[in-house]
Amino acid sequence: MLEEELLDLMTFCLQNPNSAEIMEKKKRITEIGQELFLDGGIDALENFFFSLKNRIIQEIEKDPTPLRSLWNGLTTEWHY
């Protein structure tokens, strides 16, 4: 499921910011964002990010908000 994959990817990026794998993980986050947008538009992006943000903050006490910018450029409506 995309939500679980995104959760894992974002959690990894937040916990391992200096990892050699970080660019690969961020690329996959962008690809998933594109899939979400194509399937459900900006509402899908907003809903997924809201849900993931709450879970990540609860689970690891880190805010994934800076990762929102990885979806910039998918639509002119997404500006972070």
DSSP file (Angstrom, degrees, kcal/mol; ACC not computed):
  #  RESIDUE AA STRUCTURE BP1 BP2  ACC     N-H-->O    O-->H-N    N-H-->O    O-->H-N    TCO  KAPPA ALPHA  PHI   PSI    X-CA   Y-CA   Z-CA
    1    1 A M     >        0   0    0      0, 0.0     4,-1.9     0, 0.0     3,-0.2   0.000 360.0 360.0 360.0 139.9    0.0    0.0    0.0
    2    2 A L  H  >  +     0   0    0      1,-0.2     4,-3.0     2,-0.2     5,-0.2   0.850 360.0  58.2 -63.4 -36.3    1.3    3.4   -0.9
    3    3 A E  H  > S+     0   0    0      1,-0.2     4,-2.4     2,-0.2    -1,-0.2   0.926 108.5  45.2 -62.1 -43.6    0.6    5.0    2.5
    4    4 A E  H  > S+     0   0    0      2,-0.2     4,-2.4     1,-0.2    -1,-0.2   0.893 113.4  50.2 -67.4 -39.3    2.7    2.4    4.3
    5    5 A E  H  X S+     0   0    0     -4,-1.9     4,-2.7     2,-0.2    -2,-0.2   0.932 112.0  47.7 -64.0 -44.4    5.5    2.8    1.8
    6    6 A L  H  X S+     0   0    0     -4,-3.0     4,-3.0     2,-0.2     5,-0.3   0.910 110.0  53.0 -61.9 -42.0    5.4    6.6    2.1
    7    7 A L  H  X S+     0   0    0     -4,-2.4     4,-2.4    -5,-0.2     5,-0.2   0.937 111.9  45.3 -57.7 -47.7    5.4    6.3    5.9
    8    8 A D  H  X S+     0   0    0     -4,-2.4     4,-2.4     2,-0.2    -2,-0.2   0.914 114.7  47.7 -63.2 -44.1    8.5    4.1    5.8
    9    9 A L  H  X S+     0   0    0     -4,-2.7     4,-2.4     2,-0.2    -2,-0.2   0.930 114.7  44.4 -64.9 -46.7   10.3    6.4    3.3
   10   10 A M  H  X S+     0   0    0     -4,-3.0     4,-2.3     2,-0.2     5,-0.2   0.904 113.2  51.2 -66.3 -40.8    9.6    9.6    5.1
   11   11 A T  H  X S+     0   0    0     -4,-2.4     4,-2.3    -5,-0.3     5,-0.2   0.925 110.3  49.8 -61.4 -44.2   10.5    8.0    8.5
   12   12 A F  H  X S+     0   0    0     -4,-2.4     4,-2.1    -5,-0.2    -2,-0.2   0.940 110.6  49.6 -58.9 -47.8   13.8    6.8    7.0
   13   13 A C  H  < S+     0   0    0     -4,-2.4    -1,-0.2     1,-0.2    -2,-0.2   0.882 113.3  46.4 -61.2 -39.3   14.5   10.3    5.6
   14   14 A L  H  < S+     0   0    0     -4,-2.3    -1,-0.2     1,-0.2    -2,-0.2   0.854 118.3  40.7 -72.4 -34.5   13.8   12.0    8.9
   15   15 A Q  H  < S+     0   0    0     -4,-2.3    -2,-0.2     1,-0.2    -1,-0.2   0.681 125.0  34.9 -87.5 -18.3   15.8    9.5   11.0
   16   16 A N    ><  +     0   0    0     -4,-2.1     3,-1.9    -5,-0.2    -1,-0.2  -0.425  63.6 157.2-132.9  58.8   18.8    9.2    8.6
   17   17 A P  T 3  S+     0   0    0      0, 0.0    -1,-0.1     0, 0.0    -4,-0.1   0.697  78.2  47.1 -63.7 -17.8   19.3   12.6    7.0
   18   18 A N  T 3  S+     0   0    0     -3,-0.1    -5,-0.1     4,-0.0    -2,-0.0   0.266  83.3 128.8-105.7  11.6   22.9   11.8    6.1
   19   19 A S    X   -     0   0    0     -3,-1.9     3,-1.1     1,-0.1     4,-0.3  -0.310  65.1-130.3 -67.5 148.3   22.4    8.4    4.6
   20   20 A A  T 3  S+     0   0    0      1,-0.2     3,-0.3     2,-0.1     4,-0.3   0.693 109.1  58.3 -68.0 -18.4   23.8    7.5    1.2
   21   21 A E  T 3> S+     0   0    0      1,-0.2     4,-2.2     2,-0.1    -1,-0.2   0.460  75.9  98.6 -89.3  -2.2   20.3    6.2    0.4
   22   22 A I  H <> S+     0   0    0     -3,-1.1     4,-2.6     1,-0.2     5,-0.2   0.863  80.2  50.4 -60.4 -40.8   18.5    9.5    1.0
   23   23 A M  H  > S+     0   0    0     -3,-0.3     4,-2.2    -4,-0.3    -1,-0.2   0.898 110.9  49.8 -66.3 -39.1   18.3   10.7   -2.6
   24   24 A E  H  > S+     0   0    0     -4,-0.3     4,-1.9    -3,-0.2    -1,-0.2   0.909 112.2  48.1 -63.4 -42.4   16.9    7.3   -3.7
   25   25 A K  H  X S+     0   0    0     -4,-2.2     4,-2.0     1,-0.2    -2,-0.2   0.915 111.9  48.8 -65.9 -43.2   14.3    7.5   -1.0
   26   26 A K  H  X S+     0   0    0     -4,-2.6     4,-2.1     1,-0.2    -1,-0.2   0.871 108.3  54.8 -65.6 -36.3   13.3   11.1   -1.8
   27   27 A K  H  X S+     0   0    0     -4,-2.2     4,-2.2     1,-0.2    -1,-0.2   0.917 108.4  48.5 -62.0 -41.8   13.0   10.2   -5.5
   28   28 A R  H  X S+     0   0    0     -4,-1.9     4,-2.6     2,-0.2    -2,-0.2   0.875 107.3  55.3 -67.5 -36.4   10.6    7.4   -4.6
   29   29 A I  H  X S+     0   0    0     -4,-2.0     4,-2.2     1,-0.2    -1,-0.2   0.919 109.6  47.9 -59.8 -42.8    8.6    9.9   -2.4
   30   30 A T  H  X S+     0   0    0     -4,-2.1     4,-2.0     2,-0.2    -2,-0.2   0.910 110.5  51.0 -63.9 -43.0    8.3   12.1   -5.5
   31   31 A E  H  X S+     0   0    0     -4,-2.2     4,-2.1     1,-0.2    -2,-0.2   0.909 110.3  48.8 -62.0 -42.5    7.2    9.2   -7.7
   32   32 A I  H  X S+     0   0    0     -4,-2.6     4,-2.8     1,-0.2    -1,-0.2   0.902 108.5  54.5 -65.1 -39.8    4.5    8.1   -5.2
   33   33 A G  H  X S+     0   0    0     -4,-2.2     4,-2.7     1,-0.2    -1,-0.2   0.898 107.4  50.6 -58.4 -40.7    3.3   11.8   -5.1
   34   34 A Q  H  X S+     0   0    0     -4,-2.0     4,-2.5     2,-0.2    -1,-0.2   0.915 110.4  48.9 -64.4 -42.8    2.9   11.7   -8.8
   35   35 A E  H  X S+     0   0    0     -4,-2.1     4,-1.9     2,-0.2    -2,-0.2   0.927 112.5  48.5 -61.3 -44.9    0.9    8.5   -8.7
   36   36 A L  H  X S+     0   0    0     -4,-2.8     4,-3.0     1,-0.2     5,-0.4   0.926 111.7  49.3 -61.1 -45.3   -1.3    9.9   -6.0
   37   37 A F  H  X S+     0   0    0     -4,-2.7     4,-2.5     1,-0.2    -1,-0.2   0.912 110.5  49.8 -63.0 -43.1   -1.9   13.1   -7.9
   38   38 A L  H  < S+     0   0    0     -4,-2.5    -1,-0.2     1,-0.2    -2,-0.2   0.856 117.5  41.5 -64.1 -34.3   -2.7   11.3  -11.1
   39   39 A D  H  < S+     0   0    0     -4,-1.9    -2,-0.2    -5,-0.2    -1,-0.2   0.853 138.3   3.9 -81.2 -36.4   -5.2    9.1   -9.3
   40   40 A G  H  X S-     0   0    0     -4,-3.0     4,-0.8     1,-0.2     3,-0.5   0.374  89.8-132.3-138.0   6.6   -6.8   11.7   -7.0
   41   41 A G  H >X  -     0   0    0     -4,-2.5     4,-1.4    -5,-0.4     3,-0.7  -0.195  62.9 -33.3  71.8-165.2   -5.6   15.2   -7.7
   42   42 A I  H 3> S+     0   0    0      1,-0.2     4,-2.7     2,-0.2     5,-0.2   0.806 133.6  64.8 -64.3 -29.5   -4.4   17.6   -5.1
   43   43 A D  H 3> S+     0   0    0     -3,-0.5     4,-2.7     1,-0.2    -1,-0.2   0.900 100.7  51.3 -60.0 -39.5   -7.0   16.3   -2.6
   44   44 A A  H <X S+     0   0    0     -4,-0.8     4,-2.6    -3,-0.7     5,-0.3   0.915 110.2  48.8 -64.0 -42.6   -5.2   13.0   -2.6
   45   45 A L  H  X S+     0   0    0     -4,-1.4     4,-2.6     2,-0.2     5,-0.2   0.946 114.1  45.6 -60.8 -48.2   -1.8   14.7   -1.9
   46   46 A E  H  X S+     0   0    0     -4,-2.7     4,-2.5     1,-0.2    -2,-0.2   0.919 114.8  46.9 -62.8 -44.7   -3.3   16.8    0.9
   47   47 A N  H  X S+     0   0    0     -4,-2.7     4,-2.2    -5,-0.2    -1,-0.2   0.921 114.1  46.6 -65.9 -44.5   -5.1   13.8    2.5
   48   48 A F  H  X S+     0   0    0     -4,-2.6     4,-2.8    -5,-0.2     5,-0.2   0.939 114.3  47.3 -63.2 -46.0   -2.1   11.5    2.3
   49   49 A F  H  X S+     0   0    0     -4,-2.6     4,-3.0    -5,-0.3     5,-0.2   0.921 111.0  51.3 -65.1 -41.7    0.3   14.1    3.7
   50   50 A F  H  X S+     0   0    0     -4,-2.5     4,-2.0    -5,-0.2    -1,-0.2   0.937 113.6  45.2 -57.7 -47.7   -2.1   15.0    6.5
   51   51 A S  H  X S+     0   0    0     -4,-2.2     4,-2.0     1,-0.2    -2,-0.2   0.926 115.6  46.0 -63.1 -46.3   -2.5   11.4    7.6
   52   52 A L  H  X S+     0   0    0     -4,-2.8     4,-3.0     1,-0.2     5,-0.3   0.899 109.1  55.2 -65.7 -41.0    1.2   10.6    7.3
   53   53 A K  H  X S+     0   0    0     -4,-3.0     4,-2.5    -5,-0.2     5,-0.2   0.936 109.2  47.3 -58.3 -47.2    2.3   13.8    9.2
   54   54 A N  H  X S+     0   0    0     -4,-2.0     4,-2.0    -5,-0.2    -1,-0.2   0.914 114.2  46.7 -62.2 -43.1    0.1   12.8   12.1
   55   55 A R  H  X S+     0   0    0     -4,-2.0     4,-2.7     2,-0.2     5,-0.2   0.922 113.3  47.9 -65.8 -44.0    1.3    9.3   12.2
   56   56 A I  H  X>S+     0   0    0     -4,-3.0     4,-3.0     2,-0.2     5,-0.8   0.923 111.6  49.3 -65.5 -44.3    5.0   10.2   11.9
   57   57 A I  H  X5S+     0   0    0     -4,-2.5     4,-1.0    -5,-0.3    -1,-0.2   0.912 114.8  46.4 -61.3 -40.7    4.8   12.9   14.6
   58   58 A Q  H  <5S+     0   0    0     -4,-2.0    -2,-0.2    -5,-0.2    -1,-0.2   0.904 119.4  39.2 -65.8 -42.3    3.1   10.4   16.9
   59   59 A E  H  <5S+     0   0    0     -4,-2.7    -2,-0.2    -5,-0.2    -3,-0.2   0.896 136.9   8.6 -81.5 -42.1    5.5    7.5   16.2
   60   60 A I  H  <5S-     0   0    0     -4,-3.0    -3,-0.2     2,-0.2    -2,-0.1   0.403  89.9-124.1-123.4   1.4    8.9    9.3   16.0
   61   61 A E  S  <<S+     0   0    0     -4,-1.0     2,-0.4    -5,-0.8    -4,-0.2   0.848  70.2 122.5  57.5  38.1    8.2   12.8   17.2
   62   62 A K        -     0   0    0     -6,-0.6    -1,-0.2    -9,-0.1    -2,-0.2  -0.977  61.6-126.4-127.4 144.9    9.6   14.4   14.1
   63   63 A D        -     0   0    0     -2,-0.4   -10,-0.1     1,-0.1    -9,-0.1  -0.802  12.9-165.4 -95.0 119.5    7.8   16.7   11.7
   64   64 A P    >   +     0   0    0      0, 0.0     3,-2.2     0, 0.0     4,-0.4   0.365  56.3 114.2 -83.2   7.1    7.8   15.6    8.0
   65   65 A T  G >   +     0   0    0      1,-0.3     3,-1.9     2,-0.2     4,-0.4   0.833  68.0  60.6 -50.4 -40.8    6.6   19.0    6.8
   66   66 A P  G >  S+     0   0    0      0, 0.0     3,-0.9     0, 0.0    -1,-0.3   0.780  95.8  63.6 -60.2 -22.5    9.9   19.8    5.0
   67   67 A L  G X  S+     0   0    0     -3,-2.2     3,-1.7     1,-0.2     4,-0.2   0.645  80.7  81.6 -76.0 -13.3    9.4   16.7    2.8
   68   68 A R  G X  S+     0   0    0     -3,-1.9     3,-2.2    -4,-0.4    -1,-0.2   0.846  78.9  68.7 -57.2 -32.9    6.2   18.2    1.3
   69   69 A S  G X  S+     0   0    0     -3,-0.9     3,-1.6    -4,-0.4    -1,-0.3   0.690  79.9  76.7 -64.6 -16.2    8.4   20.2   -1.1
   70   70 A L  G <  S+     0   0    0     -3,-1.7    -1,-0.3     1,-0.3    -2,-0.2   0.720  93.7  52.6 -64.8 -18.4    9.3   16.9   -2.8
   71   71 A W  G X  S+     0   0    0     -3,-2.2     3,-1.7    -4,-0.2     4,-0.4   0.389  80.3 120.7 -97.9   2.3    5.9   17.1   -4.5
   72   72 A N  T <  S+     0   0    0     -3,-1.6     7,-0.1     1,-0.2     4,-0.1  -0.411  70.9  33.5 -61.3 141.3    6.4   20.7   -5.7
   73   73 A G  T 3  S+     0   0    0      2,-0.6    -1,-0.2     5,-0.6     3,-0.1   0.240  88.1  98.2  95.4 -13.6    6.0   20.8   -9.5
   74   74 A L  S <  S-     0   0    0     -3,-1.7     2,-0.3     1,-0.3    -2,-0.1   0.846 103.1  -4.4 -72.3 -32.0    3.4   18.0   -9.7
   75   75 A T    >   -     0   0    0     -4,-0.4     3,-1.2     3,-0.3    -2,-0.6  -0.978  67.1-119.6-154.7 153.4    0.7   20.7   -9.9
   76   76 A T  T 3  S+     0   0    0     -2,-0.3    -4,-0.0     1,-0.2    -2,-0.0   0.654 110.6  65.8 -70.7 -13.1    0.7   24.5   -9.8
   77   77 A E  T 3  S+     0   0    0      1,-0.1     2,-0.8    -4,-0.0    -1,-0.2   0.627  85.5  77.4 -82.4 -13.5   -1.6   24.2   -6.7
   78   78 A W    <   +     0   0    0     -3,-1.2    -5,-0.6    -7,-0.1     2,-0.5  -0.857  55.8 164.6-103.9 105.6    1.0   22.6   -4.5
   79   79 A H              0   0    0     -2,-0.8   -10,-0.1     1,-0.1    -3,-0.0  -0.840 360.0 360.0-125.8  92.9    3.5   25.2   -3.2
   80   80 A Y              0   0    0     -2,-0.5   -11,-0.3   -12,-0.1    -1,-0.1   0.369 360.0 360.0-133.8 360.0    5.7   24.2   -0.4
